[in-house]
Amino acid sequence: MKDAILSAAIQLANLTSFKKVTRAAIAMRAGVAPGLVSYHFKDMKGLRDAMIERAVESENLKLIGQALAERHPVALKASQV
């Protein structure tokens, strides 16, 4: 379930921006209740961190670029490696 939510969040972020993705939109895309998004990712910061970590692992350059433009700490740390 957590992986489906994370995948849905990344798909939506690739369509718009990772800063504009909402719990409701993620839940709808993943086919789960919005409360499950909060259950698996306590807040949007935690979800965004997980999104960027996955983007780095999978070399999702679009999402990494968005995160770097926003100076997201996980993306900045990954860029130094």
N, C-alpha and C positions, 0 to 999 in steps of 0.2 A: 504494500500500500504506500509506504513512504517513498519508494522508488517511482511509483506511478505519479505521485504528487510532484516530486522533484522534476520528473521528465515533462510533465504538463507545464510547470512553471518555466522551464527552459524553453519549451516550444513557444509559449506566449511571449517571453522576453525576446526571442529571436524575431517575432512578428512586430513588436513595438519597442519596448525598452524595459530593462529589468527593474527600473524605478517605478514604472507605471503598472506593473503586474499586481493584481489584487487577490486576496484570499478567495473571494467569490468566483472570480474568473478562473483561478487555478482549480478550485473544487469542481466547477462546471466541466472544465476540460478533462479532468481526471475521473469524473463520474463519481465523486464522493461528496459527503456533506462538508460544508465549510469548517465545521468544528474539527474535522480530522486534520485539516491543514494546520490548525493551531495546536492540535495534540502532538503531531509529529515534529513541528517546527514551532517552538514556543512563541516566537515573534517573527516579524518580517526580516529583521536583521539576521536571525539565524537561518532563515530560508535563503536570503540573498547570499550569505556566506557559503551555504551548501551549493547554491547554483554556480557560484564562481569557482569553487573547488572542482565541481564536476566539469565546468567549462575548460578549466586548465587541464584536467585529466584527459578530456576528449579533444583538446585543441580546437575548441569552438571559438574561433578568432573574433566573430561578430560580438559575442557576449563578453569576451575578455576585453575587447576594445571599448565596449560600453562601460564596463567596470573601471577600466583605467581612466576613461574620461571623467568619471565621477569620483576618481581617486579612492576607490574602494580598497580598504586595507588588505584584503585577501589577494586581490589582483596585483596590488603594488608589491606585496611580499613575493608573489610568484614571479613577477617580472625581474626580480633581483637574483633569482636562482640561476 
